[in-house]
Amino acid sequence: MSRTALKPTPAPARLPLGEDIVRPTFRRERAALKRGIWPVAGCDEAGRGPLAGPVVAAAVILDPDNVPRGLDDSKRLTPERREVLYERICARAQVAVAMAPPARIDRDNILRASLWALARAVAALPVKPRLVFVDGRDRIDAGCDCEAVIGGDGLLASIAAASIVAKVTRDRLMTRLGAAHPGYGFERHMGYSVPEHFAALDRLGPTVHHRRSFAPVAIALGELGADASDLVAGVLPL
């Protein structure tokens, strides 16, 4: 009886691997510590884009011997995970928060108000830092050396921690504003530009917590004509 040669089974095709996701590390803070520069703070803000509520800034000095695991850009975390990390950060680190209210945003513009709040958060830390890392392109008046790091909330552990503290603090505040002003849905969209929020503005009008300098609010107040809707995209930073 003839034997049929068995053909080797082809190996299954391997799916292409995507790029590794970069996670924040404590390397730059630890490098500063090795140079004798300490304390080192990271700071970030939440709420530049919404139509309502303050912009909230946070500054964090992590304990080099007790850095919480799982720190990441707050936007990449679920609300549940942010809450867990928020509690761990506050229990293990030096933390301060500052807010720029809508009136300040309307007076100074959102960028200047954000930088002002970031500087206030650093000044409120219980320990004065010698170096501050801030997320974004702009340095702040921190009273010490300051380095701006684009995408810092996804690169540096201390900035990631600050982004979590700022986001959780602001979300909790907007939830309270939602209870105080039923019908706007603040507790769901946190003041951002979503259809539900636009509908509430049309139906109920702006509250004292809305940013009058943002085009959709100005339109609802009658301070801009309906033909100004093309300005909306230009005043809604992410």
C-alpha positions, -999 to 999 in steps of 0.1 A, spaced: 0 0 0 14 33 -11 19 60 15 9 96 7 34 121 19 18 143 45 21 180 38 31 202 67 3 223 81 9 259 74 14 281 104 -15 304 111 -11 339 98 1 363 125 -18 395 129 4 426 126 12 441 159 3 477 164 26 502 180 31 498 217 10 522 238 33 546 256 25 548 293 36 575 317 67 568 337 85 583 367 118 585 348 121 622 343 111 629 379 136 604 392 163 618 370 158 652 386 159 636 420 193 620 412 206 655 402 195 668 436 164 686 424 134 678 445 105 683 451 93 679 415 56 686 407 35 678 377 4 698 368 -24 696 343 -59 710 339 -94 697 329 -122 716 313 -108 739 286 -134 729 261 -168 729 279 -194 756 275 -201 756 313 -182 752 345 -147 762 356 -114 750 343 -98 730 371 -61 727 375 -42 703 397 -6 700 409 9 668 423 42 659 439 45 621 439 63 601 466 93 585 448 90 555 470 52 551 466 41 559 431 6 545 424 5 519 397 -16 524 366 -12 561 363 -22 573 328 -37 602 309 -71 607 324 -87 606 290 -76 570 285 -91 558 318 -127 548 326 -145 570 352 -143 540 377 -106 537 372 -100 574 376 -119 574 409 -97 545 423 -65 563 412 -77 596 425 -81 581 460 -46 565 458 -30 597 446 -45 618 473 -35 593 500 1 590 488 11 624 473 11 661 479 -19 675 460 -34 709 453 -62 721 431 -72 755 418 -101 767 396 -107 795 371 -144 803 371 -164 812 340 -161 849 348 -123 847 347 -124 827 315 -147 853 299 -124 881 310 -90 866 302 -98 839 276 -96 802 282 -58 798 276 -48 826 301 -74 814 326 -60 779 324 -24 790 329 -35 812 358 -52 782 375 -22 760 369 1 785 386 -24 789 415 -24 751 420 14 749 421 14 778 446 -11 760 468 10 729 472 20 722 509 56 719 498 73 743 474 86 725 443 120 732 428 109 720 393 75 718 377 64 699 347 33 712 330 13 695 303 11 714 270 31 740 251 31 769 276 51 773 307 36 789 338 48 813 365 56 786 390 81 805 411 108 779 401 121 761 370 92 750 348 92 727 317 63 724 293 58 689 280 35 684 250 15 653 257 29 652 292 -1 635 307 7 604 287 45 606 294 52 617 329 37 600 360 33 633 379 15 650 351 -7 620 346 -16 620 383 -25 657 381 -47 651 350 -66 625 370 -70 647 401 -82 676 379 -106 655 359 -122 638 389 -125 670 408 -142 687 379 -165 658 371 -177 658 408 -183 695 406 -203 693 374 -224 664 389 -233 688 417 -241 715 393 -264 690 375 -283 685 406 -286 722 413 -297 730 377 -319 701 365 -326 698 328 -291 707 315 -276 673 319 -243 686 334 -239 653 353 -237 634 320 -219 656 296 -199 677 321 -207 709 303 -193 698 269 -208 706 235 -232 678 229 -267 679 213 -283 675 248 -265 706 260 -274 726 229 -310 716 233 -310 727 270 -295 761 261 -323 766 235 -350 755 260 -338 769 293 -312 795 284 -277 798 299 -270 796 337 -245 817 357 -221 788 352 -220 791 314 -191 808 296 -206 839 279 -175 843 256 -181 809 240 -201 813 208 -230 788 215 -236 806 248 -234 840 233 -259 830 206 -283 817 233 -279 850 251 -287 869 219 -252 885 219 -244 868 185 -267 863 156 -277 829 143 -253 834 114 -224 832 138 -228 795 141 -197 791 119 -177 805 148 -186 776 171 -159 752 159 -132 778 165 -141 783 202 -145 747 213 -110 734 221 -107 697 230 
